[in-house]
Amino acid sequence: MDHVNSLAVARIAIGTGMLLAPEPSLKVGLLDPTARQAPYLARMFGSREIAIGALTLLAAPAQQVTLIKVGVAIDAADAVAGYLGIRSKGLSTPAGAALTGVAVVAVVSGLAGLRQRGAL
């Protein structure tokens, strides 16, 4: 299994959901879609995910390694944000744990992709 392509396709799928249907996508993520700014923030997140996923799929192998590293950094920051969300009580523990878990899985997948590319 190619971790890089799988993660890139997953990014595009998640991003597309957030961009086109932010409220249901937020509900799936155990987040409150009724907050006024929530759809805007979901769409921002969605466009970021689509961009990094598409760029990774379209990039030459040498550039893919750089994009994978960027993705790992973004996903690690997302994991930290989930943890901080739980600590500050901005996220419920189940939502924060789920979102942090998804981000950690993405980090691990990105690292596996770097290993497949001989960059780790």
ZIRA-V711405 format. One record per residue. N is the residue number from 0. PSI is psi in whole degrees, -180 to 180 (NA if undefined). D_LAST is the distance of its C-alpha to the last C-alpha in Angstrom with 2 decimals. Layout:
BEGIN
n:psi:d_last
N:PSI:D_LAST
N:PSI:D_LAST
END
This chain:
BEGIN
n:psi:d_last
0:132:17.20
1:106:15.11
2:-35:13.59
3:-52:13.40
4:-39:17.06
5:-45:18.25
6:-40:17.05
7:-43:18.50
8:-41:21.74
9:-41:21.97
10:-45:21.68
11:-42:24.46
12:-48:26.58
13:-44:26.41
14:-41:26.98
15:-42:29.89
16:-46:31.46
17:-38:31.26
18:-45:32.65
19:-28:35.44
20:68:36.37
21:-41:35.27
22:-53:37.81
23:-36:37.05
24:-40:33.29
25:-39:33.75
26:-42:35.87
27:-37:33.20
28:10:30.88
29:29:33.75
30:159:34.46
31:108:37.93
32:-4:38.62
33:-13:42.00
34:134:40.85
35:-38:42.02
36:-9:38.76
37:-48:36.60
38:-38:36.82
39:-49:36.02
40:-37:32.90
41:-43:31.85
42:-38:32.32
43:-47:30.30
44:-44:27.40
45:-45:28.01
46:-36:28.02
47:-45:24.70
48:-42:23.12
49:-45:24.84
50:-50:23.79
51:-35:20.04
52:-48:20.22
53:-44:22.44
54:-40:20.61
55:-44:17.35
56:-35:19.47
57:-14:21.35
58:152:18.74
59:155:17.96
60:-42:14.53
61:-38:13.61
62:-26:14.90
63:-40:13.30
64:-44:9.86
65:-44:11.98
66:-36:13.91
67:-43:11.23
68:-41:10.32
69:-45:14.10
70:-42:14.58
71:-43:12.40
72:-43:14.49
73:-46:17.62
74:-37:17.15
75:-41:16.57
76:-38:19.72
77:-39:21.49
78:-44:20.85
79:-42:22.31
80:-40:25.15
81:-45:25.95
82:-46:26.16
83:-33:28.31
84:-38:30.39
85:-47:31.28
86:-39:32.12
87:-5:34.32
88:17:35.91
89:-21:35.12
90:144:33.52
91:156:34.98
92:-44:32.98
93:-44:32.51
94:-47:31.40
95:-42:29.07
96:-42:27.54
97:-47:27.14
98:-40:25.64
99:-42:23.27
100:-43:22.29
101:-43:21.65
102:-41:19.43
103:-42:17.41
104:-40:17.11
105:-39:15.89
106:-48:13.17
107:-42:12.10
108:-42:12.49
109:-42:10.48
110:-38:7.42
111:-38:8.41
112:-39:8.85
113:-40:5.50
114:-42:4.74
115:-33:8.20
116:1:7.81
117:22:5.68
118:10:3.80
119:NA:0.00
END
